[in-house]
Amino acid sequence: MLQSIEGIYKNGKIQLSELPSHVSESRVIVTFLEPKKSQSQKQRIQFGMFSGNKQSTEKDFQITEFHGDTEDGLDWS
């Protein structure tokens, strides 16, 4: 049975993000992936994306809604 588990190679060692199930010893194939590119797109706020006691509420999202710009001369209705 083949299993794929993500990990990180650093300083000559591989750290797995989880242990493989039902495997005590096995041959492996290691594939080095391209580094993740920095996210160039704008990030959007998502409910619950910040940790801590103060979480985003529905009211927070309503406040940030775009309702048009009256000074741009466009009809936003």
N, C-alpha and C positions, 0 to 999 in steps of 0.2 A: 504494500500500500504506500503510495507516495503522499507526502505531506509537504506543504510549503509554509514556512514560518518566517516572518520578517525579523530582521536583526540589524545590528550596526557593527561594522568593522572599524576598530580604532586601536592604534598602537599595536598592531599584530594580533589582536584578539577579536573574536566574534562574540557579541552579546546578543542572545536571542530574546525577543520580546515575550516569548512564552515557551514553556517546555513542550516537546512533542509528546503526544499521547501514545502509550503502549510501545515505546521505543527505549531500549536500554543501551543498544549499540547498533550502529548502522553506517554504511558508506554514505557519503554526502556529495552533493555537487553545489558549489558556491558560485553564484552569479553576481557580479558587481553591477549595480544599476547606476544610471546617470544621476548626479546630484539633483535634488529638487531645485527647480528654478524659483527665484523669489516671485511672489505673487504680484504681478503688475496691475491686475485689475483692482478697482476700488472694492474694499471690503464693506459689507453691509452689516448693520447691527442685527443680531438674531436674539430671540427671546432666550434668556438664561445663559448667554455666552460668557458672562462675567461671574467669577466665583465670589463667594463671600455672603454676608447676610443681606445686603441690599441687591435684590434682583430687579431686572427690568419688568415693568408692569405694562398692561394694555394702555394705560394713560400715557406712558412714556412714548409709545409708538404713535399714538394719536397726535401728540404734540409735534412730532417730527414729520408728519405727513405734509406733502407738498400740495398747496392749494392754488398754485399759480402765482405769478409775479405781476402785480397791477401796473408796475412801471415799465414793463417790457413791450407794451402795446399789442400783445397777442390776446386772442380770445380763448380763455382757458375753460369756458363753460362746456 
